[in-house]
Amino acid sequence: MTTGTIDPEATTDDRVPVTVLTGFLGSGKTTMVNYVLREQHGKRIAVIENEFGEIGIDDALVLDAEEEIFEMNNGCICCTVRGDLIRILGNLLRRRDRFDHILIETTGLADPAPVAQTFFVDDELAARVRLDAIVTLVDAKHVVAHLDEVKPDGVENEAVEQVAFADRLVLTKTDLVDDDTVRSVVERLRSINAVADITTATKGVVDLDAVLDVGAFDLERAIDLDPAFLTDTDHQHDETVTSVGIEVTGELDGPKLNEWLGHLLSTKGVDIFRSKGILAIAGEDVRHVFQGVHMLFDSEPGQPWAPEEQRTSRMVFIGRNLDRHELTTSLQACLA
């Protein structure tokens, strides 16, 4: 596998470099953002988060840091909230001395092409920022299933689009599969995108020289992939994929919660692409950060609860055939 090299022309461009971090649901984007924020790389980075969901979770998953962090909810960055992206970028540019780089983490259901388009259709923005690279994270365990998914006519396969438009591909979760699977995944990625450099990340740790300030975005290649790239056109997501957000006040019984989650994801995990949450567990003084991808899930301690803070659990499920009432009542049944 290869890693990226720095484009010497990029170093002479005084516009603010922007990295678009994309990848299908559960590929490890937030984990990588946390690594970038805590690593001593000497850059001041502004982070823009985009979530596909009714309630915000990612703001609580991203580490506290000196960097500027902005969040956009209730819409996909590639369509309904692109105006918000332009507004936030404009506000950032008025505080130019505060940062060296902008990192945009898209929702796992975003098509990166319209996001990239933003930096070319707005003249004022194009004069002050440059799209440095589209970096796509690829979950080695689950990506093939998403690439193979048959969509209704006219509906995009976002996983394919994310791979096709990538300037850098970062393979994650290779520790969950064998070497033959990794080779098969790389071969599949190469069949879609033969030019993007491929590197690996373990628990979000990646060679930052391979993904930041690499000057890798190629407008001509983007137009070759999509002749209408510079035309402001609509695109259609798979409307069978929805998000259910649940908020429950009070503490959850740990054993009940584990039993419910284990049963839910073992029986319906195929349809649950992504699950995540901040949980209040009875008898625990810290939040518990829950992360799930299909049937795989884990939990780890998070920030402590303040002494007088109301204990509230928030969970988000993204997938197909989600039953809001069933998910809500079954979580409520786990209250201590």
C-alpha positions as CSV (number, residue, x, y, z in Angstrom):
1,M,0.0,0.0,0.0
2,T,1.2,3.5,-0.6
3,T,0.9,6.8,1.2
4,G,0.4,10.3,-0.1
5,T,3.1,12.8,-1.0
6,I,2.9,16.5,-0.6
7,D,2.3,18.5,-3.8
8,P,4.9,21.3,-3.9
9,E,2.5,23.5,-5.7
10,A,0.1,23.3,-2.8
11,T,2.7,24.7,-0.4
12,T,2.8,28.0,-2.5
13,D,-0.9,28.5,-2.4
14,D,-1.8,30.8,0.4
15,R,-5.5,29.9,0.4
16,V,-6.8,27.9,3.4
17,P,-6.6,24.2,2.7
18,V,-9.8,22.1,3.3
19,T,-10.0,18.4,3.8
20,V,-13.3,16.7,3.2
21,L,-13.4,13.5,5.4
22,T,-16.1,11.1,4.2
23,G,-16.9,7.4,4.4
24,F,-19.9,5.3,4.9
25,L,-21.7,5.0,8.3
26,G,-19.4,3.5,10.9
27,S,-16.2,3.7,8.9
28,G,-14.4,5.6,11.7
29,K,-14.5,9.2,10.8
30,T,-15.1,10.6,14.2
31,T,-12.3,8.4,15.6
32,M,-9.9,9.9,13.1
33,V,-11.1,13.4,13.8
34,N,-10.3,12.8,17.5
35,Y,-6.8,11.6,16.5
36,V,-6.2,14.7,14.4
37,L,-7.3,16.9,17.3
38,R,-5.1,15.3,19.9
39,E,-2.0,14.7,17.8
40,Q,0.9,17.2,18.1
41,H,1.1,18.3,14.5
42,G,1.5,22.0,15.0
43,K,-1.6,23.0,13.0
44,R,-4.6,25.0,14.2
45,I,-7.6,23.1,12.7
46,A,-11.2,24.2,12.5
47,V,-13.6,21.2,12.4
48,I,-17.0,21.2,10.8
49,E,-19.2,18.2,11.7
50,N,-22.3,17.1,9.8
51,E,-24.8,14.6,11.3
52,F,-27.6,12.7,9.7
53,G,-30.1,12.6,12.5
54,E,-32.7,14.3,14.6
55,I,-30.5,14.8,17.7
56,G,-26.8,15.6,18.0
57,I,-24.4,12.9,19.2
58,D,-21.1,13.6,17.4
59,D,-20.5,16.8,19.4
60,A,-20.2,14.7,22.5
61,L,-18.0,12.1,20.8
62,V,-15.4,14.6,19.6
63,L,-12.7,15.4,22.2
64,D,-12.5,18.8,23.9
65,A,-9.8,20.7,22.1
66,E,-8.6,24.2,21.4
67,E,-9.6,23.9,17.8
68,E,-12.9,25.4,16.6
69,I,-15.6,22.8,16.2
70,F,-18.9,23.6,14.4
71,E,-21.8,21.2,14.0
72,M,-24.6,21.0,11.4
73,N,-27.6,18.8,12.1
74,N,-30.9,17.9,10.5
75,G,-29.7,17.4,7.0
76,C,-27.0,16.0,4.7
77,I,-24.2,18.3,4.0
78,C,-24.4,17.5,0.3
79,C,-27.9,18.8,-0.1
80,T,-30.1,20.6,2.5
81,V,-27.5,22.2,4.6
82,R,-24.9,23.2,2.0
83,G,-26.0,26.8,2.5
84,D,-25.0,26.4,6.2
85,L,-21.6,25.1,5.1
86,I,-21.0,28.2,3.0
87,R,-22.1,30.4,5.9
88,I,-19.8,28.7,8.4
89,L,-16.9,28.8,6.1
90,G,-17.5,32.5,5.5
91,N,-17.5,33.1,9.3
92,L,-14.3,31.2,9.6
93,L,-12.6,33.2,7.0
94,R,-13.3,36.4,8.8
95,R,-11.1,35.0,11.6
96,R,-8.3,33.8,9.4
97,D,-5.6,34.1,12.0
98,R,-7.3,31.5,14.2
99,F,-6.6,28.4,12.1
100,D,-4.4,26.9,9.5
101,H,-6.6,24.1,8.1
102,I,-10.3,23.2,7.8
103,L,-11.5,19.7,8.3
104,I,-15.1,18.8,7.2
105,E,-16.5,15.5,8.5
106,T,-19.5,14.6,6.4
107,T,-22.4,12.4,7.4
108,G,-21.9,8.8,6.3
109,L,-24.7,9.2,3.8
110,A,-23.1,12.2,2.0
111,D,-22.1,12.1,-1.7
112,P,-18.8,14.0,-1.7
113,A,-19.2,15.4,-5.2
114,P,-21.7,18.2,-4.2
115,V,-19.6,19.0,-1.2
116,A,-16.5,19.4,-3.4
117,Q,-18.6,21.4,-5.8
118,T,-19.2,24.0,-3.1
119,F,-15.6,25.2,-3.4
120,F,-15.9,26.0,-7.1
121,V,-19.4,27.4,-7.6
122,D,-19.0,30.2,-5.0
123,D,-16.4,32.6,-6.4
124,E,-15.7,34.4,-3.1
125,L,-15.1,31.0,-1.4
126,A,-12.9,29.7,-4.2
127,A,-10.7,32.8,-3.9
128,R,-10.0,32.2,-0.2
129,V,-10.0,28.4,0.3
130,R,-8.8,25.5,-1.7
131,L,-10.1,21.9,-1.6
132,D,-7.0,20.0,-0.6
133,A,-8.3,16.4,-0.8
134,I,-11.4,14.2,-0.4
135,V,-10.3,11.6,2.1
136,T,-12.6,8.5,2.2
137,L,-12.5,6.1,5.1
138,V,-13.4,2.5,4.2
139,D,-14.5,-0.1,6.7
140,A,-12.7,-3.3,5.7
141,K,-15.3,-5.5,7.3
142,H,-18.5,-4.1,5.9
143,V,-17.7,-2.0,2.8
144,V,-18.2,-4.7,0.2
145,A,-21.8,-5.3,1.4
146,H,-22.5,-1.6,1.0
147,L,-20.8,-1.4,-2.4
148,D,-22.8,-4.3,-3.6
149,E,-26.1,-2.9,-2.4
150,V,-28.7,-2.6,-5.2
151,K,-30.4,0.7,-5.1
152,P,-33.8,1.8,-6.7
153,D,-33.6,3.5,-10.1
154,G,-32.2,7.0,-9.9
155,V,-30.9,6.5,-6.3
156,E,-27.2,6.9,-5.7
157,N,-25.1,4.3,-3.9
158,E,-23.3,6.7,-1.6
159,A,-20.6,4.1,-0.7
160,V,-19.6,3.8,-4.3
161,E,-19.6,7.6,-4.8
162,Q,-17.4,8.1,-1.8
163,V,-14.8,5.7,-3.1
164,A,-15.0,7.0,-6.7
165,F,-14.4,10.6,-5.7
166,A,-11.7,10.0,-3.1
167,D,-8.2,11.4,-3.5
168,R,-7.0,9.3,-0.6
169,L,-8.6,6.0,0.6
170,V,-8.0,5.1,4.2
171,L,-8.7,1.4,5.1
172,T,-10.0,1.0,8.7
173,K,-10.9,-2.0,10.9
174,T,-8.3,-4.3,9.2
175,D,-7.9,-5.9,12.6
176,L,-11.4,-7.4,12.2
177,V,-10.6,-9.3,9.0
178,D,-7.9,-11.6,7.6
179,D,-5.2,-10.7,5.1
180,D,-7.1,-12.3,2.2
181,T,-10.1,-10.1,3.0
182,V,-7.9,-7.0,3.0
183,R,-6.5,-7.9,-0.4
184,S,-9.9,-8.5,-1.8
185,V,-11.2,-5.2,-0.4
186,V,-8.2,-3.3,-1.9
187,E,-8.8,-5.0,-5.3
188,R,-12.5,-4.0,-5.2
189,L,-11.5,-0.4,-4.3
190,R,-9.1,-0.3,-7.2
191,S,-11.8,-1.5,-9.6
192,I,-13.8,1.7,-8.7
193,N,-10.9,4.1,-8.1
194,A,-7.5,3.2,-9.7
195,V,-5.7,6.5,-8.9
196,A,-6.3,7.3,-5.2
197,D,-3.5,6.4,-2.8
198,I,-4.5,3.8,-0.2
199,T,-3.2,3.8,3.3
200,T,-4.4,2.2,6.5
201,A,-5.5,3.5,9.9
202,T,-5.7,1.6,13.2
203,K,-8.2,3.0,15.7
204,G,-8.1,6.4,13.9
205,V,-4.3,6.6,13.9
206,V,-3.1,7.5,10.4
207,D,-0.1,9.1,8.8
208,L,-1.2,12.7,8.7
209,D,1.3,13.5,5.9
210,A,-0.8,11.1,3.8
211,V,-4.1,13.0,4.3
212,L,-3.5,16.6,5.2
213,D,-1.9,19.3,3.0
214,V,-1.4,16.9,0.1
215,G,-2.8,19.0,-2.7
216,A,-4.5,16.0,-4.2
217,F,-7.8,17.2,-5.4
218,D,-7.9,17.2,-9.2
219,L,-10.8,19.2,-10.8
220,E,-10.2,17.7,-14.2
221,R,-10.6,14.2,-12.8
222,A,-13.8,15.2,-10.9
223,I,-15.3,16.5,-14.2
224,D,-14.3,13.2,-15.9
225,L,-16.1,11.3,-13.2
226,D,-19.1,13.6,-13.3
227,P,-19.4,15.9,-16.4
228,A,-22.1,17.9,-14.5
229,F,-19.7,18.4,-11.5
230,L,-19.8,22.2,-11.8
231,T,-23.5,22.3,-12.5
232,D,-25.7,22.8,-9.4
233,T,-27.9,19.7,-9.8
234,D,-30.1,17.7,-7.4
235,H,-29.3,14.2,-6.4
236,Q,-31.5,11.6,-4.7
237,H,-30.7,9.6,-1.5
238,D,-32.2,6.2,-0.7
239,E,-35.4,7.3,1.2
240,T,-35.7,3.8,2.9
241,V,-32.7,4.8,5.0
242,T,-33.9,6.8,8.0
243,S,-32.7,8.0,11.3
244,V,-34.4,7.5,14.7
245,G,-33.2,9.7,17.6
246,I,-34.2,8.8,21.2
247,E,-33.7,10.8,24.3
248,V,-34.5,9.3,27.7
249,T,-34.3,11.1,31.1
250,G,-33.1,9.0,34.0
251,E,-30.5,6.3,34.5
252,L,-30.4,3.0,32.6
253,D,-30.0,-0.4,34.2
254,G,-26.7,-1.8,32.8
255,P,-27.7,-5.5,32.5
256,K,-31.1,-4.7,31.0
257,L,-29.4,-2.4,28.5
258,N,-26.8,-4.9,27.5
259,E,-29.4,-7.6,27.0
260,W,-31.6,-5.3,24.9
261,L,-28.7,-4.1,22.7
262,G,-27.4,-7.6,22.2
263,H,-30.8,-8.9,21.1
264,L,-31.5,-5.9,18.9
265,L,-28.3,-5.9,17.0
266,S,-28.1,-9.7,16.7
267,T,-31.6,-9.8,15.2
268,K,-31.8,-6.6,13.3
269,G,-28.2,-5.5,12.9
270,V,-28.2,-6.1,9.1
271,D,-30.7,-3.2,8.8
272,I,-29.0,-1.0,11.4
273,F,-26.1,0.5,9.6
274,R,-25.0,2.7,12.5
275,S,-25.9,3.2,16.1
276,K,-24.3,5.5,18.6
277,G,-25.2,7.1,21.9
278,I,-24.2,8.8,25.1
279,L,-25.6,6.7,28.0
280,A,-26.3,7.3,31.7
281,I,-25.8,4.0,33.5
282,A,-27.1,3.6,37.0
283,G,-24.3,3.7,39.6
284,E,-21.8,5.2,37.1
285,D,-20.4,8.7,37.6
286,V,-19.3,9.0,33.9
287,R,-21.1,9.0,30.6
288,H,-20.8,5.9,28.5
289,V,-20.0,6.3,24.8
290,F,-21.8,3.7,22.7
291,Q,-20.8,2.9,19.1
292,G,-22.2,0.3,16.8
293,V,-21.8,-0.8,13.2
294,H,-24.3,-3.5,12.1
295,M,-23.9,-6.3,14.7
296,L,-20.7,-5.0,16.2
297,F,-20.8,-2.6,19.1
298,D,-18.8,-1.5,22.1
299,S,-18.9,1.0,24.9
300,E,-16.3,3.0,26.8
301,P,-16.3,5.5,29.6
302,G,-16.6,9.2,28.6
303,Q,-16.7,12.5,30.4
304,P,-17.9,12.6,34.0
305,W,-21.4,13.8,34.9
306,A,-21.5,17.1,36.7
307,P,-22.9,16.7,40.3
308,E,-26.2,18.5,39.6
309,E,-26.5,17.5,36.0
310,Q,-29.6,15.7,34.9
311,R,-28.8,12.2,33.7
312,T,-30.1,11.8,30.1
313,S,-29.3,9.2,27.5
314,R,-29.3,9.9,23.8
315,M,-29.2,7.3,21.1
316,V,-29.3,7.5,17.3
317,F,-30.0,4.6,15.0
318,I,-29.5,4.9,11.2
319,G,-30.7,2.2,8.9
320,R,-33.6,0.6,7.1
321,N,-37.0,-0.6,8.4
322,L,-36.5,1.2,11.8
323,D,-39.5,1.1,14.1
324,R,-39.4,4.3,16.1
325,H,-42.0,3.3,18.6
326,E,-40.4,-0.1,19.3
327,L,-36.9,1.4,19.7
328,T,-38.2,4.1,22.0
329,T,-40.3,1.9,24.3
330,S,-37.7,-0.8,24.5
331,L,-35.0,1.7,25.5
332,Q,-37.3,3.2,28.1
333,A,-37.9,-0.3,29.5
334,C,-34.2,-0.4,30.4
335,L,-34.6,2.5,32.9
336,A,-33.4,1.5,36.4
